[in-house]
């Protein structure tokens, strides 16, 4: 109620990557307004990348921020949003249009706005401007050289089309690094799909895992890693690991 009724809403996201949504900035930041179990409920109800992105845009659109100020003084790259791969970028990025800000942040990371589902959906719905030619950037713009995107990111419409048509899908599956993990159980406690058990280290059920990467987000020790796995689903009727 306080969010919906406030006179002015200012959002303060960080400049970070996200393994599920590629970037987490202006639009994704509003997802944090949800309380406790509501986040997990939406993850379970929208397990695919596209469905979750649509849900995030729905939440943000309920009360779009009047001003977004992105803290990019310390930036983060790699498999976010809790990656320890941070560096000093020394920038503050602000805009009244969340979609435009996310489009610019994507460009700085080396990603076209069409490849960030939350940005593309919001622009398609007419909720903001993402087209580079229509965004005025006040200040020097230069993409960050060598910026590390999440290993889950796959650019290009051709790849996305093949991924949807093929029976074999290459996915990024989380797994614990037992050399780092202290068996605190936070990954298990925050898994919306209840796919993790401790035995004694975290064990992830591939059948239950919805690849929301909450286990990466909530691990304070960076003990959850991502590895590639091939899923044979539609054509073979069973899963095989690779």
FIKELUM-585457 format. One record per residue: residue in three letters; chain; x, y, z of N, C-alpha, C in turn. Coordinates in nm, 3 decimals. Last residue first. Layout:
<pts>
(pt Ala,A,(X,Y,Z),(X,Y,Z),(X,Y,Z))
...
</pts>
This chain:
<pts>
(pt Unk,A,(2.486,-3.441,-1.951),(2.605,-3.440,-2.034),(2.712,-3.357,-1.963))
(pt Unk,A,(2.207,-3.650,-1.872),(2.306,-3.548,-1.839),(2.425,-3.556,-1.932))
(pt Unk,A,(1.888,-3.682,-2.000),(2.024,-3.738,-1.993),(2.119,-3.627,-1.961))
(pt Unk,A,(1.550,-3.758,-1.946),(1.662,-3.664,-1.935),(1.794,-3.740,-1.931))
(pt Unk,A,(1.297,-3.861,-2.185),(1.369,-3.873,-2.059),(1.485,-3.775,-2.061))
(pt Unk,A,(1.183,-3.833,-2.432),(1.095,-3.867,-2.322),(1.167,-3.890,-2.190))
(pt Unk,A,(1.298,-3.757,-2.666),(1.340,-3.884,-2.610),(1.259,-3.925,-2.488))
(pt Unk,A,(1.195,-3.512,-2.746),(1.210,-3.619,-2.846),(1.236,-3.756,-2.784))
(pt Unk,A,(1.176,-3.350,-2.512),(1.059,-3.379,-2.593),(1.076,-3.500,-2.683))
(pt Unk,A,(1.447,-3.380,-2.376),(1.314,-3.382,-2.315),(1.208,-3.431,-2.411))
(pt Unk,A,(1.758,-3.379,-2.271),(1.682,-3.438,-2.380),(1.541,-3.461,-2.328))
(pt Unk,A,(1.970,-3.130,-2.171),(1.845,-3.196,-2.136),(1.779,-3.249,-2.263))
(pt Unk,A,(2.299,-3.089,-2.079),(2.210,-3.108,-2.193),(2.088,-3.185,-2.146))
(pt Unk,A,(2.458,-2.834,-1.894),(2.396,-2.966,-1.895),(2.302,-2.973,-2.014))
(pt Unk,A,(2.721,-2.646,-1.748),(2.635,-2.675,-1.862),(2.582,-2.818,-1.854))
(pt Unk,A,(2.706,-2.503,-1.418),(2.771,-2.587,-1.518),(2.671,-2.618,-1.628))
(pt Unk,A,(2.767,-2.269,-1.163),(2.685,-2.311,-1.276),(2.767,-2.397,-1.370))
(pt Unk,A,(2.778,-2.283,-0.799),(2.836,-2.260,-0.932),(2.738,-2.306,-1.039))
(pt Unk,A,(2.777,-2.167,-0.473),(2.697,-2.226,-0.579),(2.755,-2.186,-0.715))
(pt Unk,A,(2.937,-2.020,-0.307),(2.965,-2.163,-0.316),(2.882,-2.234,-0.422))
(pt Unk,A,(2.948,-1.760,-0.217),(2.973,-1.785,-0.359),(3.007,-1.933,-0.382))
(pt Unk,A,(2.863,-1.716,0.035),(3.002,-1.760,0.021),(3.040,-1.788,-0.124))
(pt Unk,A,(2.596,-1.667,0.063),(2.688,-1.558,0.098),(2.834,-1.592,0.074))
(pt Unk,A,(2.342,-1.741,-0.155),(2.463,-1.799,-0.096),(2.564,-1.688,-0.065))
(pt Unk,A,(2.133,-1.625,-0.288),(2.131,-1.620,-0.142),(2.253,-1.682,-0.077))
(pt Unk,A,(2.185,-1.658,-0.560),(2.159,-1.524,-0.508),(2.175,-1.519,-0.356))
(pt Unk,A,(2.205,-1.929,-0.599),(2.323,-1.846,-0.621),(2.307,-1.711,-0.552))
(pt Unk,A,(1.943,-1.998,-0.541),(2.049,-2.054,-0.458),(2.180,-1.976,-0.476))
(pt Unk,A,(1.799,-1.881,-0.744),(1.790,-1.820,-0.611),(1.900,-1.873,-0.520))
(pt Unk,A,(1.789,-1.978,-1.003),(1.918,-1.937,-0.950),(1.909,-1.860,-0.819))
(pt Unk,A,(1.590,-2.097,-1.134),(1.566,-1.957,-1.100),(1.692,-1.894,-1.043))
(pt Unk,A,(1.562,-2.364,-1.227),(1.671,-2.278,-1.273),(1.638,-2.130,-1.254))
(pt Unk,A,(1.395,-2.539,-1.113),(1.335,-2.456,-1.218),(1.436,-2.353,-1.271))
(pt Unk,A,(1.430,-2.872,-1.001),(1.495,-2.742,-1.022),(1.431,-2.666,-1.137))
(pt Unk,A,(1.319,-3.125,-1.004),(1.245,-3.018,-0.938),(1.300,-2.879,-0.971))
(pt Unk,A,(1.505,-3.277,-1.144),(1.364,-3.284,-1.184),(1.283,-3.169,-1.125))
(pt Unk,A,(1.741,-3.238,-1.012),(1.728,-3.180,-1.146),(1.583,-3.182,-1.194))
(pt Unk,A,(1.783,-3.153,-0.686),(1.705,-3.243,-0.771),(1.685,-3.177,-0.907))
(pt Unk,A,(2.087,-3.102,-0.536),(1.982,-3.038,-0.614),(1.913,-3.141,-0.702))
(pt Unk,A,(2.222,-3.099,-0.219),(2.193,-3.185,-0.334),(2.072,-3.127,-0.406))
(pt Unk,A,(2.465,-2.955,-0.011),(2.342,-2.936,-0.088),(2.334,-3.033,-0.207))
(pt Unk,A,(2.615,-3.208,0.204),(2.621,-3.087,0.123),(2.493,-3.073,0.041))
(pt Unk,A,(2.560,-3.451,0.310),(2.545,-3.336,0.400),(2.555,-3.203,0.325))
(pt Unk,A,(2.286,-3.327,0.228),(2.314,-3.469,0.251),(2.464,-3.504,0.237))
(pt Unk,A,(2.007,-3.121,0.208),(2.144,-3.128,0.258),(2.177,-3.273,0.291))
(pt Unk,A,(1.821,-3.044,-0.092),(1.833,-3.108,0.039),(1.980,-3.107,0.079))
(pt Unk,A,(1.622,-2.857,-0.309),(1.753,-2.875,-0.247),(1.739,-2.943,-0.111))
(pt Unk,A,(1.382,-2.782,-0.416),(1.460,-2.880,-0.493),(1.591,-2.916,-0.426))
(pt Unk,A,(1.175,-2.602,-0.369),(1.207,-2.705,-0.269),(1.285,-2.820,-0.334))
(pt Unk,A,(1.138,-2.391,-0.531),(1.088,-2.519,-0.583),(1.112,-2.633,-0.485))
(pt Unk,A,(1.262,-2.179,-0.405),(1.116,-2.176,-0.419),(1.057,-2.308,-0.466))
(pt Unk,A,(1.507,-2.190,-0.167),(1.472,-2.250,-0.297),(1.320,-2.255,-0.312))
(pt Unk,A,(1.586,-2.104,0.078),(1.536,-2.002,-0.014),(1.501,-2.058,-0.151))
(pt Unk,A,(1.682,-2.327,0.213),(1.573,-2.251,0.274),(1.509,-2.152,0.177))
(pt Unk,A,(1.896,-2.410,0.051),(1.779,-2.496,0.069),(1.659,-2.415,0.118))
(pt Unk,A,(2.069,-2.195,0.086),(2.023,-2.229,-0.049),(1.897,-2.314,-0.041))
(pt Unk,A,(2.120,-2.208,0.360),(2.046,-2.094,0.306),(1.992,-2.122,0.166))
(pt Unk,A,(2.274,-2.410,0.474),(2.135,-2.439,0.441),(2.056,-2.324,0.384))
(pt Unk,A,(2.542,-2.425,0.535),(2.458,-2.340,0.619),(2.309,-2.359,0.592))
(pt Unk,A,(2.769,-2.564,0.439),(2.645,-2.636,0.471),(2.554,-2.555,0.563))
(pt Unk,A,(2.976,-2.425,0.336),(2.983,-2.453,0.480),(2.856,-2.523,0.529))
(pt Unk,A,(3.154,-2.450,0.029),(3.026,-2.461,0.100),(3.048,-2.495,0.247))
(pt Unk,A,(3.404,-2.487,-0.083),(3.369,-2.356,-0.028),(3.248,-2.366,0.064))
(pt Unk,A,(3.427,-2.739,-0.173),(3.548,-2.682,-0.113),(3.520,-2.548,-0.046))
(pt Unk,A,(3.193,-2.795,-0.300),(3.208,-2.847,-0.164),(3.336,-2.798,-0.096))
(pt Unk,A,(2.997,-2.602,-0.472),(3.140,-2.625,-0.464),(3.169,-2.667,-0.321))
(pt Unk,A,(2.680,-2.720,-0.595),(2.764,-2.663,-0.490),(2.912,-2.696,-0.509))
(pt Unk,A,(2.518,-2.608,-0.896),(2.571,-2.717,-0.815),(2.666,-2.657,-0.712))
(pt Unk,A,(2.273,-2.526,-1.149),(2.353,-2.494,-1.030),(2.402,-2.619,-0.958))
(pt Unk,A,(2.302,-2.547,-1.501),(2.249,-2.609,-1.379),(2.335,-2.570,-1.259))
(pt Unk,A,(2.204,-2.418,-1.793),(2.304,-2.398,-1.689),(2.245,-2.443,-1.557))
(pt Unk,A,(2.131,-2.619,-2.084),(2.093,-2.533,-1.973),(2.210,-2.519,-1.877))
(pt Unk,A,(2.046,-2.693,-2.403),(2.162,-2.676,-2.318),(2.123,-2.576,-2.209))
(pt Unk,A,(1.811,-2.925,-2.510),(1.834,-2.790,-2.463),(1.958,-2.787,-2.375))
(pt Unk,A,(1.688,-3.109,-2.774),(1.794,-3.102,-2.674),(1.819,-2.957,-2.639))
(pt Unk,A,(1.498,-3.069,-2.960),(1.462,-3.154,-2.848),(1.565,-3.149,-2.738))
(pt Unk,A,(1.450,-2.733,-3.085),(1.528,-2.855,-3.069),(1.478,-2.937,-2.952))
(pt Unk,A,(1.301,-2.500,-3.071),(1.259,-2.606,-3.163),(1.328,-2.739,-3.135))
(pt Unk,A,(1.425,-2.333,-2.888),(1.284,-2.365,-2.869),(1.240,-2.484,-2.953))
(pt Unk,A,(1.681,-2.316,-2.989),(1.663,-2.370,-2.854),(1.519,-2.410,-2.830))
(pt Unk,A,(1.635,-2.189,-3.230),(1.679,-2.328,-3.232),(1.658,-2.394,-3.095))
(pt Unk,A,(1.568,-1.935,-3.131),(1.471,-2.011,-3.209),(1.507,-2.159,-3.210))
(pt Unk,A,(1.804,-1.858,-3.003),(1.682,-1.871,-2.924),(1.577,-1.954,-2.998))
(pt Unk,A,(1.980,-1.848,-3.222),(2.002,-1.944,-3.115),(1.873,-1.967,-3.037))
(pt Unk,A,(1.860,-1.637,-3.363),(1.872,-1.768,-3.426),(1.892,-1.875,-3.320))
(pt Unk,A,(1.882,-1.414,-3.199),(1.750,-1.471,-3.219),(1.756,-1.609,-3.282))
(pt Unk,A,(2.132,-1.367,-2.961),(2.099,-1.399,-3.098),(1.966,-1.469,-3.114))
(pt Unk,A,(2.305,-1.488,-2.669),(2.260,-1.382,-2.758),(2.220,-1.439,-2.893))
(pt Unk,A,(2.257,-1.615,-2.367),(2.275,-1.661,-2.504),(2.218,-1.557,-2.598))
(pt Unk,A,(2.369,-1.645,-2.035),(2.325,-1.555,-2.143),(2.358,-1.616,-2.278))
(pt Unk,A,(2.475,-1.794,-1.836),(2.343,-1.835,-1.884),(2.297,-1.752,-2.004))
(pt Unk,A,(2.698,-1.674,-1.747),(2.719,-1.788,-1.837),(2.587,-1.839,-1.894))
(pt Unk,A,(2.664,-1.316,-1.755),(2.636,-1.447,-1.694),(2.655,-1.560,-1.795))
(pt Unk,A,(2.950,-1.134,-1.890),(2.807,-1.159,-1.876),(2.784,-1.293,-1.806))
(pt Unk,A,(3.206,-0.920,-1.825),(3.170,-1.062,-1.817),(3.019,-1.076,-1.793))
(pt Unk,A,(3.356,-0.685,-2.044),(3.259,-0.710,-1.937),(3.212,-0.856,-1.942))
(pt Unk,A,(3.547,-0.589,-2.222),(3.569,-0.717,-2.157),(3.472,-0.751,-2.045))
(pt Unk,A,(3.476,-0.249,-2.168),(3.557,-0.348,-2.241),(3.573,-0.475,-2.158))
(pt Unk,A,(3.169,-0.110,-2.156),(3.276,-0.158,-2.070),(3.351,-0.271,-2.141))
(pt Unk,A,(3.097,0.152,-2.388),(3.072,0.017,-2.337),(3.193,-0.031,-2.258))
(pt Unk,A,(3.050,0.482,-2.311),(3.147,0.388,-2.365),(3.120,0.251,-2.303))
(pt Unk,A,(2.952,0.812,-2.314),(2.906,0.673,-2.317),(3.012,0.587,-2.382))
(pt Unk,A,(2.955,1.103,-2.122),(3.032,1.014,-2.207),(2.975,0.872,-2.198))
(pt Unk,A,(2.637,1.281,-2.111),(2.766,1.237,-2.057),(2.832,1.139,-2.152))
(pt Unk,A,(2.326,1.188,-2.150),(2.398,1.308,-2.110),(2.527,1.266,-2.041))
(pt Unk,A,(2.165,1.038,-2.407),(2.259,1.011,-2.298),(2.339,1.136,-2.271))
(pt Unk,A,(1.846,0.994,-2.518),(1.953,1.093,-2.507),(2.039,1.062,-2.385))
(pt Unk,A,(1.698,0.760,-2.720),(1.745,0.785,-2.584),(1.861,0.885,-2.589))
(pt Unk,A,(1.637,0.684,-2.971),(1.542,0.773,-2.905),(1.582,0.807,-2.761))
(pt Unk,A,(1.822,0.502,-3.054),(1.815,0.627,-3.129),(1.723,0.729,-3.061))
(pt Unk,A,(1.774,0.277,-2.892),(1.893,0.361,-2.870),(1.880,0.498,-2.935))
(pt Unk,A,(1.467,0.199,-2.758),(1.539,0.221,-2.883),(1.654,0.319,-2.861))
(pt Unk,A,(1.316,0.201,-2.530),(1.438,0.120,-2.529),(1.525,0.145,-2.652))
(pt Unk,A,(1.088,0.363,-2.323),(1.163,0.369,-2.448),(1.292,0.288,-2.434))
(pt Unk,A,(0.782,0.226,-2.181),(0.906,0.303,-2.178),(0.976,0.293,-2.311))
(pt Unk,A,(0.560,0.079,-2.223),(0.579,0.131,-2.088),(0.707,0.212,-2.074))
(pt Unk,A,(0.475,-0.070,-2.441),(0.465,0.075,-2.447),(0.486,0.143,-2.314))
(pt Unk,A,(0.523,-0.335,-2.450),(0.396,-0.294,-2.390),(0.377,-0.141,-2.390))
(pt Unk,A,(0.781,-0.335,-2.546),(0.674,-0.384,-2.633),(0.537,-0.342,-2.580))
(pt Unk,A,(0.920,-0.249,-2.318),(0.915,-0.163,-2.436),(0.801,-0.204,-2.528))
(pt Unk,A,(0.881,-0.473,-2.154),(0.832,-0.342,-2.110),(0.821,-0.246,-2.228))
(pt Unk,A,(1.012,-0.670,-2.308),(0.869,-0.680,-2.277),(0.810,-0.545,-2.239))
(pt Unk,A,(1.279,-0.577,-2.311),(1.206,-0.594,-2.436),(1.055,-0.601,-2.412))
(pt Unk,A,(1.345,-0.583,-2.037),(1.350,-0.457,-2.112),(1.265,-0.467,-2.238))
(pt Unk,A,(1.315,-0.858,-1.983),(1.237,-0.759,-1.909),(1.232,-0.625,-1.983))
(pt Unk,A,(1.501,-0.977,-2.163),(1.358,-1.000,-2.178),(1.274,-0.898,-2.103))
(pt Unk,A,(1.743,-0.864,-2.354),(1.708,-0.861,-2.212),(1.556,-0.865,-2.205))
(pt Unk,A,(1.774,-0.842,-2.621),(1.818,-0.968,-2.561),(1.795,-0.973,-2.410))
(pt Unk,A,(1.706,-0.586,-2.685),(1.616,-0.691,-2.730),(1.651,-0.827,-2.670))
(pt Unk,A,(1.924,-0.435,-2.603),(1.804,-0.437,-2.518),(1.706,-0.546,-2.558))
(pt Unk,A,(2.238,-0.601,-2.629),(2.131,-0.528,-2.694),(2.003,-0.542,-2.611))
(pt Unk,A,(2.515,-0.573,-2.417),(2.395,-0.649,-2.450),(2.293,-0.559,-2.516))
(pt Unk,A,(2.733,-0.455,-2.294),(2.753,-0.519,-2.423),(2.636,-0.603,-2.468))
(pt Unk,A,(2.698,-0.304,-2.073),(2.744,-0.440,-2.050),(2.772,-0.516,-2.180))
(pt Unk,A,(2.597,-0.079,-2.192),(2.726,-0.068,-2.124),(2.786,-0.206,-2.097))
(pt Unk,A,(2.351,-0.186,-2.275),(2.450,-0.147,-2.376),(2.589,-0.135,-2.314))
(pt Unk,A,(2.227,-0.215,-2.024),(2.256,-0.330,-2.108),(2.362,-0.300,-2.212))
(pt Unk,A,(2.205,0.055,-1.954),(2.289,-0.033,-1.873),(2.324,-0.160,-1.952))
(pt Unk,A,(2.022,0.132,-2.153),(2.157,0.190,-2.151),(2.252,0.104,-2.069))
(pt Unk,A,(1.799,-0.018,-2.078),(1.854,-0.032,-2.212),(1.998,0.020,-2.218))
(pt Unk,A,(1.751,0.080,-1.822),(1.793,-0.059,-1.838),(1.853,-0.085,-1.975))
(pt Unk,A,(1.674,0.342,-1.892),(1.792,0.320,-1.810),(1.843,0.177,-1.824))
(pt Unk,A,(1.443,0.294,-2.041),(1.558,0.358,-2.105),(1.685,0.334,-2.024))
(pt Unk,A,(1.284,0.187,-1.838),(1.315,0.107,-1.955),(1.438,0.163,-2.027))
(pt Unk,A,(1.252,0.397,-1.656),(1.321,0.275,-1.615),(1.366,0.191,-1.734))
(pt Unk,A,(1.289,0.727,-1.687),(1.234,0.615,-1.763),(1.314,0.490,-1.729))
(pt Unk,A,(1.439,0.908,-1.557),(1.299,0.899,-1.515),(1.227,0.783,-1.585))
(pt Unk,A,(1.770,0.820,-1.449),(1.671,0.845,-1.554),(1.533,0.843,-1.491))
(pt Unk,A,(2.126,0.783,-1.393),(1.990,0.815,-1.349),(1.900,0.844,-1.469))
(pt Unk,A,(2.416,0.648,-1.268),(2.332,0.655,-1.387),(2.188,0.680,-1.342))
(pt Unk,A,(2.740,0.707,-1.169),(2.602,0.711,-1.124),(2.517,0.732,-1.249))
(pt Unk,A,(3.055,0.535,-1.161),(2.949,0.607,-1.231),(2.819,0.605,-1.149))
(pt Unk,A,(3.279,0.366,-1.098),(3.279,0.509,-1.069),(3.175,0.592,-1.140))
(pt Unk,A,(3.373,0.109,-1.103),(3.332,0.170,-1.230),(3.318,0.321,-1.215))
(pt Unk,A,(3.562,-0.135,-0.961),(3.528,0.007,-0.949),(3.497,0.063,-1.087))
(pt Unk,A,(3.410,-0.461,-0.945),(3.517,-0.370,-0.985),(3.469,-0.226,-0.971))
(pt Unk,A,(3.357,-0.808,-0.862),(3.320,-0.666,-0.858),(3.440,-0.581,-0.898))
(pt Unk,A,(3.268,-1.099,-0.833),(3.349,-1.037,-0.938),(3.306,-0.891,-0.950))
(pt Unk,A,(3.105,-1.234,-0.672),(3.210,-1.155,-0.606),(3.303,-1.088,-0.706))
(pt Unk,A,(2.756,-1.241,-0.739),(2.894,-1.270,-0.778),(2.991,-1.180,-0.701))
(pt Unk,A,(2.487,-1.226,-0.703),(2.571,-1.224,-0.583),(2.716,-1.258,-0.614))
(pt Unk,A,(2.307,-1.252,-0.917),(2.332,-1.119,-0.863),(2.423,-1.114,-0.741))
(pt Unk,A,(2.571,-1.318,-1.166),(2.503,-1.245,-1.059),(2.374,-1.311,-1.018))
(pt Unk,A,(2.830,-1.424,-1.298),(2.706,-1.493,-1.262),(2.640,-1.428,-1.140))
(pt Unk,A,(2.964,-1.113,-1.427),(2.966,-1.257,-1.408),(2.830,-1.313,-1.371))
(pt Unk,A,(2.992,-0.809,-1.225),(2.979,-0.883,-1.350),(2.980,-1.033,-1.321))
(pt Unk,A,(2.920,-0.497,-1.076),(2.936,-0.641,-1.061),(2.912,-0.709,-1.194))
(pt Unk,A,(3.064,-0.184,-0.957),(2.983,-0.264,-1.049),(3.012,-0.412,-1.028))
(pt Unk,A,(3.050,0.094,-0.770),(3.105,-0.041,-0.767),(3.014,-0.129,-0.850))
(pt Unk,A,(2.897,0.288,-0.899),(3.030,0.321,-0.847),(3.111,0.193,-0.833))
(pt Unk,A,(2.645,0.271,-0.986),(2.745,0.198,-1.063),(2.886,0.237,-1.021))
(pt Unk,A,(2.335,0.288,-0.885),(2.468,0.297,-0.825),(2.564,0.208,-0.903))
(pt Unk,A,(2.085,0.459,-1.047),(2.162,0.334,-1.044),(2.302,0.360,-0.989))
(pt Unk,A,(1.790,0.587,-0.980),(1.931,0.624,-0.964),(2.010,0.496,-0.946))
(pt Unk,A,(1.489,0.682,-1.122),(1.578,0.570,-1.093),(1.721,0.622,-1.088))
(pt Unk,A,(1.174,0.820,-1.051),(1.317,0.845,-1.074),(1.394,0.719,-1.036))
(pt Unk,A,(0.931,0.708,-1.028),(0.938,0.841,-1.090),(1.081,0.877,-1.124))
(pt Unk,A,(0.862,0.363,-1.095),(0.935,0.467,-1.024),(0.935,0.599,-1.101))
(pt Unk,A,(0.534,0.238,-1.142),(0.664,0.267,-1.201),(0.734,0.378,-1.122))
(pt Unk,A,(0.349,0.020,-1.016),(0.386,0.156,-0.971),(0.526,0.184,-1.021))
(pt Unk,A,(0.301,-0.193,-1.184),(0.197,-0.154,-1.088),(0.222,-0.014,-1.033))
(pt Unk,A,(0.531,-0.252,-1.324),(0.433,-0.164,-1.389),(0.320,-0.123,-1.295))
(pt Unk,A,(0.666,-0.436,-1.160),(0.721,-0.301,-1.179),(0.616,-0.205,-1.233))
(pt Unk,A,(0.497,-0.659,-1.196),(0.517,-0.600,-1.063),(0.566,-0.457,-1.075))
(pt Unk,A,(0.525,-0.706,-1.474),(0.393,-0.680,-1.416),(0.405,-0.611,-1.280))
(pt Unk,A,(0.797,-0.763,-1.492),(0.746,-0.642,-1.556),(0.609,-0.605,-1.499))
(pt Unk,A,(0.794,-1.008,-1.355),(0.873,-0.896,-1.303),(0.824,-0.764,-1.361))
(pt Unk,A,(0.637,-1.163,-1.527),(0.590,-1.136,-1.392),(0.663,-1.018,-1.330))
(pt Unk,A,(0.804,-1.171,-1.751),(0.672,-1.109,-1.763),(0.617,-1.074,-1.625))
(pt Unk,A,(1.016,-1.317,-1.643),(1.039,-1.179,-1.689),(0.907,-1.104,-1.701))
(pt Unk,A,(0.888,-1.563,-1.604),(0.935,-1.486,-1.488),(0.958,-1.340,-1.526))
(pt Unk,A,(0.840,-1.638,-1.867),(0.727,-1.620,-1.775),(0.769,-1.538,-1.655))
(pt Unk,A,(1.101,-1.657,-1.970),(1.007,-1.561,-2.027),(0.891,-1.533,-1.932))
(pt Unk,A,(1.214,-1.863,-1.806),(1.276,-1.730,-1.813),(1.176,-1.625,-1.864))
(pt Unk,A,(0.969,-2.049,-1.614),(1.054,-2.026,-1.731),(1.108,-1.884,-1.730))
(pt Unk,A,(0.803,-2.047,-1.384),(0.935,-2.110,-1.378),(1.026,-2.082,-1.498))
(pt Unk,A,(0.589,-1.902,-1.224),(0.647,-1.859,-1.352),(0.789,-1.915,-1.362))
(pt Unk,A,(0.525,-2.012,-0.982),(0.417,-1.995,-1.080),(0.469,-1.959,-1.218))
(pt Unk,A,(0.768,-2.001,-0.849),(0.708,-2.131,-0.875),(0.601,-2.122,-0.984))
(pt Unk,A,(0.806,-1.723,-0.840),(0.906,-1.809,-0.905),(0.845,-1.945,-0.940))
(pt Unk,A,(0.584,-1.652,-0.687),(0.589,-1.611,-0.827),(0.693,-1.693,-0.903))
(pt Unk,A,(0.658,-1.764,-0.439),(0.533,-1.807,-0.506),(0.537,-1.772,-0.653))
(pt Unk,A,(0.889,-1.623,-0.373),(0.898,-1.766,-0.403),(0.774,-1.816,-0.477))
(pt Unk,A,(0.772,-1.371,-0.327),(0.874,-1.389,-0.431),(0.885,-1.535,-0.473))
(pt Unk,A,(0.608,-1.424,-0.111),(0.547,-1.386,-0.238),(0.646,-1.400,-0.353))
(pt Unk,A,(0.749,-1.467,0.120),(0.710,-1.584,0.043),(0.649,-1.550,-0.091))
(pt Unk,A,(0.862,-1.143,0.148),(0.887,-1.282,0.182),(0.848,-1.387,0.082))
(pt Unk,A,(0.700,-0.903,-0.056),(0.737,-0.950,0.077),(0.757,-1.101,0.078))
(pt Unk,A,(0.818,-0.694,-0.318),(0.737,-0.806,-0.273),(0.791,-0.860,-0.140))
(pt Unk,A,(1.009,-0.516,-0.390),(0.898,-0.465,-0.310),(0.811,-0.578,-0.255))
(pt Unk,A,(1.185,-0.639,-0.561),(1.219,-0.639,-0.420),(1.110,-0.581,-0.331))
(pt Unk,A,(1.101,-0.575,-0.807),(1.062,-0.707,-0.758),(1.089,-0.719,-0.608))
(pt Unk,A,(1.227,-0.341,-0.870),(1.093,-0.331,-0.811),(1.042,-0.466,-0.760))
(pt Unk,A,(1.456,-0.426,-1.000),(1.467,-0.377,-0.863),(1.331,-0.368,-0.793))
(pt Unk,A,(1.391,-0.482,-1.263),(1.403,-0.594,-1.170),(1.407,-0.546,-1.025))
(pt Unk,A,(1.403,-0.216,-1.368),(1.278,-0.293,-1.368),(1.284,-0.405,-1.264))
(pt Unk,A,(1.677,-0.130,-1.309),(1.558,-0.052,-1.276),(1.432,-0.135,-1.266))
(pt Unk,A,(1.838,-0.432,-1.277),(1.855,-0.289,-1.259),(1.719,-0.226,-1.229))
(pt Unk,A,(2.005,-0.697,-1.368),(1.909,-0.661,-1.265),(1.932,-0.514,-1.234))
(pt Unk,A,(2.037,-0.890,-1.668),(2.072,-0.773,-1.587),(1.966,-0.758,-1.478))
(pt Unk,A,(1.960,-1.173,-1.697),(2.078,-1.112,-1.760),(2.126,-0.988,-1.686))
(pt Unk,A,(1.781,-1.314,-1.545),(1.729,-1.203,-1.626),(1.838,-1.125,-1.699))
(pt Unk,A,(1.941,-1.518,-1.428),(1.811,-1.549,-1.487),(1.764,-1.441,-1.583))
(pt Unk,A,(2.177,-1.406,-1.337),(2.184,-1.529,-1.416),(2.053,-1.564,-1.483))
(pt Unk,A,(2.253,-1.069,-1.371),(2.164,-1.166,-1.307),(2.157,-1.289,-1.395))
(pt Unk,A,(2.474,-0.792,-1.289),(2.420,-0.895,-1.377),(2.326,-0.986,-1.298))
(pt Unk,A,(2.435,-0.451,-1.181),(2.471,-0.591,-1.162),(2.414,-0.678,-1.274))
(pt Unk,A,(2.430,-0.169,-1.020),(2.473,-0.209,-1.154),(2.523,-0.353,-1.143))
(pt Unk,A,(2.146,-0.139,-0.802),(2.288,-0.150,-0.827),(2.312,-0.194,-0.972))
(pt Unk,A,(1.866,0.097,-0.768),(1.929,-0.032,-0.799),(2.080,-0.023,-0.807))
(pt Unk,A,(1.654,0.270,-0.627),(1.799,0.279,-0.618),(1.864,0.143,-0.643))
(pt Unk,A,(1.373,0.471,-0.708),(1.433,0.338,-0.703),(1.584,0.349,-0.710))
(pt Unk,A,(1.128,0.669,-0.571),(1.265,0.669,-0.622),(1.324,0.530,-0.601))
(pt Unk,A,(0.816,0.805,-0.605),(0.887,0.679,-0.582),(1.023,0.686,-0.650))
(pt Unk,A,(0.595,1.027,-0.454),(0.714,1.014,-0.540),(0.785,0.885,-0.503))
(pt Unk,A,(0.367,0.963,-0.305),(0.364,1.073,-0.402),(0.479,1.063,-0.502))
(pt Unk,A,(0.241,0.627,-0.251),(0.340,0.733,-0.230),(0.333,0.838,-0.340))
(pt Unk,A,(0.072,0.414,-0.291),(0.012,0.541,-0.250),(0.112,0.655,-0.238))
(pt Unk,A,(0.222,0.190,-0.354),(0.120,0.235,-0.449),(0.070,0.374,-0.417))
(pt Unk,A,(0.382,0.169,-0.124),(0.443,0.188,-0.255),(0.342,0.246,-0.354))
(pt Unk,A,(0.193,0.126,0.076),(0.278,0.245,0.083),(0.343,0.273,-0.052))
(pt Unk,A,(0.080,-0.119,0.000),(0.000,0.000,0.000),(0.084,0.126,0.000))
</pts>
